[in-house]
């Protein structure tokens, strides 16, 4: 039973690392966006008024998913090889 649990845990490790990397990338991009909006508040107000900020949030999540997917592919090839 413990060997079965160990194989399940080891096979999900790359996925957990990829999800963690994706979350860190999303948080980092949100911080960078917030810092840019604090330095240029007029641009931030215009973006909020025109709704482009909502699209920017989807863009940030998309980048996080892409980076997490790449990390997942690299880690799965590493663990399978």
MOSULRA-V344233 format. One record per backbone hydrogen bond with DSSP energy under -1.0 kcal/mol. CO is the residue of the C=O (numbers start at 1). NH is the residue of the N-H. E is the energy in kcal/mol with one decimal. If there is no record, write none. Layout:
CO&NH&E / CO&NH&E
This chain:
1&5&-2.1 / 2&6&-2.3 / 3&7&-2.3 / 4&8&-2.0 / 5&9&-2.3 / 6&10&-2.4 / 7&11&-1.8 / 8&12&-1.2 / 12&16&-2.3 / 13&17&-2.5 / 14&18&-2.5 / 15&19&-2.4 / 16&20&-2.3 / 17&21&-2.6 / 18&22&-2.4 / 19&23&-2.3 / 20&24&-2.3 / 21&25&-2.5 / 22&26&-2.3 / 23&27&-2.6 / 24&28&-2.6 / 25&29&-2.5 / 26&30&-2.3 / 27&31&-2.3 / 28&32&-2.4 / 29&33&-2.4 / 30&34&-2.6 / 31&35&-2.5 / 32&36&-2.1 / 33&37&-2.3 / 34&38&-1.9 / 35&39&-1.8 / 36&40&-1.8 / 40&44&-1.8 / 41&45&-2.4 / 42&46&-2.0 / 43&47&-2.6 / 44&48&-2.3 / 45&49&-2.4 / 46&50&-2.4 / 47&52&-1.2 / 47&53&-1.2 / 52&56&-2.2 / 53&57&-1.8 / 54&58&-1.6 / 55&59&-2.0 / 56&60&-2.2 / 57&61&-2.2 / 58&62&-2.4 / 59&63&-2.2 / 60&64&-2.2 / 61&65&-2.3 / 62&66&-2.4 / 63&67&-2.7 / 64&68&-2.5 / 65&69&-2.3 / 66&70&-2.3 / 67&71&-2.5 / 68&72&-2.3 / 69&73&-2.4 / 70&74&-2.4 / 71&75&-2.7 / 72&76&-2.6 / 73&77&-2.1 / 74&78&-2.0 / 75&79&-2.8 / 76&80&-2.3 / 77&81&-1.6
